[in-house]
Amino acid sequence: MRKIFSFPILAALMVSIAVTGCARDTKPGATRTSVLEDLPFVYRMTVQQGNILTEEMVDALELGMTKRQVNFVLGTPPLVSFFHTNRWDYTYTIRRGHQPMEQRNLTLYFEDDRLVRIEGDLKPDPTRAAARTSEQILIEVPDYEAREGVIRKGLKTIGLDPKD
């Protein structure tokens, strides 16, 4: 019987397979904890950071509002610079599962405690705010009906009702 591979050739082949099998092409700056994380059946948790910014919240902003009013509408800004105290940055990011990360930015500028300029992805739109109708919710509450308990019903049946 003929030998097809000698031991040194077989050892070199196994080492080269092991070395190339461990190498993988990663995206620059990306951190990966597992080779399996890109598979579609692997669950990836939704991660959101920052204040949620909706169109309704941004439409409620008006030039001339005080910092306190803006804080009430949008919440506390996650980014306030020590060097630029009259600038508030709101950044909201969300990554849903395997989808790419969505990011929304909103920058507000103040002068003398009043809102003077709004920049970012979402801007107030008066036509959009006017088109949005306020919904009135009407709740009907039924009148109070006294219900008798088990003991009172039992006393009534035997004729010992305390109300009589």
HELIX and SHEET records of a PDB file:
HELIX    1   1 PHE A    7  CYS A   22  1                                  16    
HELIX    2   2 VAL A   35  ASP A   38  5                                   4    
HELIX    3   3 GLU A   55  ASP A   59  1                                   5    
HELIX    4   4 LYS A   67  LEU A   74  1                                   8    
HELIX    5   5 PRO A  126  ALA A  131  1                                   6    
HELIX    6   6 VAL A  150  THR A  157  1                                   8    
SHEET    1   A 3 VAL A  47  GLN A  49  0                                        
SHEET    2   A 3 ARG A  87  ARG A  95 -1                                        
SHEET    3   A 3 LEU A  79  VAL A  80 -1                                        
SHEET    1   B 4 VAL A  47  GLN A  49  0                                        
SHEET    2   B 4 ARG A  87  ARG A  95 -1                                        
SHEET    3   B 4 GLU A 102  GLU A 111 -1                                        
SHEET    4   B 4 ARG A 114  GLY A 120 -1                                        
END                                                                             
